[in-house]
Amino acid sequence: MNALALRSLSTLFEPRESLFCRSLTWNGNSFQHEQTSRRRTIIALLGLQRLEESGCPQPLDLGAIRDVLLAGAGWVKGIGDLGLLTWFTAAFAPERLCGLFHEFDFDRAIESYPDGRIAQTRGLAWFLAGISHALLAASAGIPDLTDVAADAYHLLLENQAESGIFGHAAHSGLLWRVCCERFGTFSDQIHSIYALAAFSRAFQIEEPLGPALNCANSVRALQGGLGEWWYLYDKRTCRIANRYPVLSCHQDGTAPMGLLALGELTGHSFDQAIDKGLSWVTGENVLGKDLRSLGPGLIWDSMGVQSRPANYREAALNLMNISHASPIDSLGIRFEASSDHYGWLLFAFGRLGLPKTATSSAASAG
């Protein structure tokens, strides 16, 4: 998986900009690249750094990519973006953290950005994780981040039900409030788990581990029989609200990232659930299809219901708690590859290194 992720990122790299493309899509005849993305480049670099820590050579110049990312922060549009930038700076240029805290008003960030004002779960999680990594990486000179971290932490917990499941946001517009408060994606769950673990580690407190374990145990109990991390959760009933699409990024990237981080701090093992998720990618799924495409060196994006009416039916039956199975002929694979997917995969597993053959290939390419 690590070797494939490294190969995929090389394909997604745009050398003229020294950034990674958002994604590429196979249209049946050729690949179409989307424009570059600083957010996804940051995630890719966080993963590549983990791989570098294993001692493996890399074909990409991480320093040059880092310099491009540090050249400007005009792309930051929310607390989630600010959290990622803080996390990245802590990992790649901790000496610049003081300048970052001078440039951005962290004390007012939550109320200043739209995702903060609606208490969007993933944005809060990235913000809390970024602050936590800054504290772990920085020496003297950075401001006291205790109050702003506590604010993000408490807002995050307000989005969590007793079931352990997080809703998507707390203060969205009237038309979406019921949906956002009640339902949360797998991304909301797993990034919250990681952020709570990072917060516990950075501030040396055990309290956040309880909510993190509560969520982790709930999503593990709801994991599909073939290892699927389903897409949408109902925090009120602790049930699946919509199963599809199942994203490969969750299966081999973010789920291992969050669960391994939590397991390291608590001693709870999630290895069996992680292994089942990985097996889903390699062919142990309802279609019996390996989502790895070894020719172009990619892992395809997801498996989902192909028609919109069928997807609505799937959601309605789940909400009514009616047992059913989606017809296999309604499911298909999305032939797209995203740079953040491979970044999260390497962030989870990069420290394990590469197979010897892949290491030799990377050294030759470099």
Sequence and secondary structure as in RCSB ss.txt:
>XXXX:A:sequence
MNALALRSLSTLFEPRESLFCRSLTWNGNSFQHEQTSRRRTIIALLGLQRLEESGCPQPLDLGAIRDVLLAGAGW
VKGIGDLGLLTWFTAAFAPERLCGLFHEFDFDRAIESYPDGRIAQTRGLAWFLAGISHALLAASAGIPDLTDVAA
DAYHLLLENQAESGIFGHAAHSGLLWRVCCERFGTFSDQIHSIYALAAFSRAFQIEEPLGPALNCANSVRALQGG
LGEWWYLYDKRTCRIANRYPVLSCHQDGTAPMGLLALGELTGHSFDQAIDKGLSWVTGENVLGKDLRSLGPGLIW
DSMGVQSRPANYREAALNLMNISHASPIDSLGIRFEASSDHYGWLLFAFGRLGLPKTATSSAASAG
>XXXX:A:secstr
 HHHHHHHHHHHEETTTTEEBSEEEE SSSEEE  B HHHHHHHHHHHHHHHHTT   SS HHHHHHHHHT  TT
  SHHHHHHHHHHHHHH GGGHHHHHHHS GGGHHHHSHHHHTT HHHHHHHHHHHHHHHHH  TTS   HHHHH
HHHHHHHHTB TTS B S SS  HHHHHHHHHEEEHHHHHHHHHHHHHHHHHHT STTHHHHHHHHHHHHHT  T
TS   SEEETTTTEEEE   EEHHIIIIIHHHHHHHHHHHH    HHHHHHHHHHHTT STT    EETTTTEE 
 EEEESSHHHHHHHHHHHHTT      GGGEEEE EEEHHHHHHHHHHHGGG   HHHHHHHHHH 
